[in-house]
Amino acid sequence: MNHLAEAGEGRWRLSSHAHVIVHETDDGNELLTVYDCGAAQKPPAAQLIGNLVRVDADHELVRQPTGYIAKLRESSMLERQDDRHWIIRRR
């Protein structure tokens, strides 16, 4: 499931109010769930398996018992580094 707007090869646009919820798994992987807006009552825009390596865009990080939430504060890009690694950069 991926309903994010493409911005080139291996790049997708994230809104300025997107929330990326990262659930850490026992095997060292992560499940990334992307919501266009944390306040909206909508299904996720995308779900990905891999590791969120870094968030360069302005954001707030909220720790949770099973991982964390990156609450974005500016328009950003989700970039694939390889099959299992992702970075969020400012647009």
C-alpha positions as CSV (number, residue, x, y, z in Angstrom):
1,M,0.0,0.0,0.0
2,N,1.6,3.3,-1.1
3,H,-0.5,6.3,-1.8
4,L,2.3,8.9,-1.5
5,A,3.0,11.2,-4.4
6,E,6.1,10.2,-6.3
7,A,8.9,12.8,-6.6
8,G,11.4,10.9,-8.7
9,E,13.2,7.6,-8.6
10,G,13.0,6.2,-5.0
11,R,11.5,9.5,-3.6
12,W,8.0,10.4,-2.3
13,R,6.5,13.6,-1.1
14,L,5.4,13.9,2.6
15,S,3.1,16.7,3.8
16,S,4.3,19.2,6.3
17,H,2.0,17.6,9.0
18,A,2.8,14.0,8.2
19,H,3.4,11.5,11.0
20,V,5.8,8.5,10.5
21,I,5.2,5.9,13.1
22,V,8.1,3.5,13.5
23,H,7.4,0.1,15.2
24,E,10.6,-1.8,16.1
25,T,10.4,-5.5,15.6
26,D,12.2,-8.3,17.5
27,D,14.3,-9.2,14.4
28,G,15.9,-5.7,14.2
29,N,13.6,-4.5,11.4
30,E,11.1,-1.7,11.5
31,L,7.6,-1.2,10.2
32,L,7.1,2.4,9.0
33,T,3.5,3.7,8.8
34,V,3.1,7.1,7.1
35,Y,0.0,9.2,7.8
36,D,-0.5,12.4,5.7
37,C,-1.7,14.2,8.8
38,G,-1.6,13.1,12.4
39,A,-5.0,14.8,13.2
40,A,-6.9,13.4,10.2
41,Q,-9.1,10.3,10.7
42,K,-7.8,8.6,7.5
43,P,-6.1,5.3,6.8
44,P,-2.3,5.4,6.4
45,A,-0.9,6.7,3.1
46,A,1.9,4.0,3.1
47,Q,3.4,1.1,5.1
48,L,7.0,0.1,4.5
49,I,9.4,-2.4,6.0
50,G,12.9,-1.3,6.7
51,N,14.9,1.1,8.9
52,L,14.4,4.9,9.2
53,V,18.0,5.9,9.3
54,R,17.7,9.6,9.7
55,V,15.2,12.5,9.7
56,D,16.8,15.7,8.4
57,A,13.5,17.7,8.1
58,D,12.2,19.7,11.1
59,H,10.3,17.3,13.3
60,E,9.3,16.3,16.8
61,L,10.3,12.8,18.0
62,V,8.0,11.1,20.4
63,R,9.1,7.8,22.0
64,Q,6.6,5.0,22.4
65,P,6.9,1.6,24.1
66,T,7.2,-0.2,20.7
67,G,9.1,2.5,18.8
68,Y,8.7,6.2,18.1
69,I,6.7,8.8,16.0
70,A,8.4,11.4,13.8
71,K,5.9,14.3,13.7
72,L,7.0,16.4,10.7
73,R,6.9,20.2,10.8
74,E,7.8,20.9,7.2
75,S,7.2,19.5,3.7
76,S,9.7,16.6,3.2
77,M,10.8,13.8,1.0
78,L,10.9,10.1,1.9
79,E,14.0,8.7,0.1
80,R,14.9,5.0,-0.3
81,Q,18.6,4.5,0.3
82,D,18.5,0.7,-0.5
83,D,16.0,-2.1,0.0
84,R,15.9,-1.7,3.8
85,H,17.0,1.9,4.6
86,W,15.0,5.2,4.4
87,I,15.8,8.8,5.0
88,I,13.4,11.8,5.4
89,R,14.9,15.0,4.0
90,R,13.5,18.5,3.8
91,R,12.1,19.5,0.5
